[in-house]
Amino acid sequence: MIPKDPAMLLSFVNLKLRDYYNDFGKMCEDMDIDGKEIEEKLASIDYSYDKEKNQFV
């Protein structure tokens, strides 16, 4: 359901956060996905979640 490629995943997650969710944890819970796995995959391309901005930067 979610993209496997880290760059595509970044775009997907940031779009969901921007348009539908005000919190990464709520998004993961609602979509029934492993937030730690997403964070690790995005960390592999030097992105991390910024709670203030509600996006991966």
C-alpha positions in Angstrom: 0.0 0.0 0.0 2.8 2.4 0.8 5.8 3.0 -1.6 8.9 0.9 -0.9 11.3 3.3 -2.6 12.5 5.8 0.1 12.2 8.9 -2.2 8.6 7.9 -3.2 7.8 7.1 0.4 9.0 10.6 1.5 6.7 12.2 -1.0 3.8 10.0 0.0 4.2 10.5 3.7 4.7 14.3 3.5 1.6 14.6 1.3 -0.5 12.6 3.8 0.9 14.7 6.7 0.3 18.0 4.8 -3.2 17.2 3.5 -4.8 14.7 6.0 -2.9 14.4 9.3 -1.6 16.8 11.9 0.6 14.2 13.6 2.8 11.4 12.3 1.8 9.0 15.0 -1.9 9.5 14.3 -1.2 8.9 10.6 0.6 5.6 11.3 -2.1 4.5 13.7 -4.9 5.3 11.3 -3.2 3.7 8.3 -2.0 0.7 10.4 1.6 1.1 9.4 4.8 0.8 11.4 6.1 4.3 12.1 9.5 3.1 13.2 10.0 1.3 9.9 9.1 4.4 8.0 11.4 6.5 10.1 14.3 4.1 9.5 13.7 4.0 5.7 13.6 7.8 5.5 16.7 8.1 7.7 18.5 6.0 5.1 18.1 9.1 2.8 18.9 11.6 5.6 15.3 12.6 6.4 13.8 12.7 9.9 10.4 13.8 11.2 10.1 17.4 12.4 7.2 17.6 14.7 7.0 21.4 14.5 6.7 21.3 10.7 4.8 18.1 10.7 6.9 16.7 7.9 10.0 14.8 7.1 12.9 17.2 6.4 
